[in-house]
Amino acid sequence: MTTIKKRFGLLGRNINYSFSRGYFTEKFEKEKLEGYTYENFDIPSIASFLDLLKNNDHLSGMNVTIPYKEEVLPFLDKLSKKAQKIGAVNTIKFTKKGKLKGYNTDYYGFQKSLEPLLESHHKKALILGTGGASKGVAFALEELGINYTFVSRQASETTLGYNQITDLIFDEYQIIINSTPVGTSPNTEAYPEIPYEFFTKKHIAYDLIYNPAETQFLKKAHNQGAKIKNGLDMLIFQAEKAWAIWNK
């Protein structure tokens, strides 16, 4: 029987579909890391987080997914400078002193996967959704020098409402990013309510969702000639960045 040396896992809710568990389990097997495990920590609310920590030994690191990327912040002892700026965490390192330090590797994964698609006319982006994932996206766009506007169900001074997106908005914004969970398996027929007929060959449609590989959002944009990209590469890049942080 293999002795457990290090445990890693994904913190979230309703995460049976999780990419991370399969990815890291395969990684540990390939790299012959005996005694390394990765599991799903599926909790009904963030209030259960302290019990989870109390009842699980050998924890070395966690990834964090919807809906806890912001809710987990008060439970952490420290944040990296970038996680502090972003205001959301998707990676937690358990330090040798038993402290919890939060990082954001979402922004890195998104930036690295978007960059190869960019052309000189890609100057402005719409970010659909305002949750924890959208914050990493916004930070990455800032790093790339791309202006962005959030889109939400409720319009505000700084946020567009879905019903305000017109052909003129599409002319101005050449990158449309879905950072909402709308269209994730099993609800694969759902899609954000935007006027897809205004997508063109000049647009990039990026969906943070990776399951299904082609969401309705991506299909509809692709039908109008847009370049499309799902969130799989982003996930791989952010996972490898998390792995590097845990092993620093």
Order of alpha helices (4+ residues) and beta strands (2+ residues): beta-alpha-beta-alpha-beta-beta-alpha-beta-beta-alpha-beta-alpha-beta-beta-alpha-beta-beta-alpha-beta-alpha
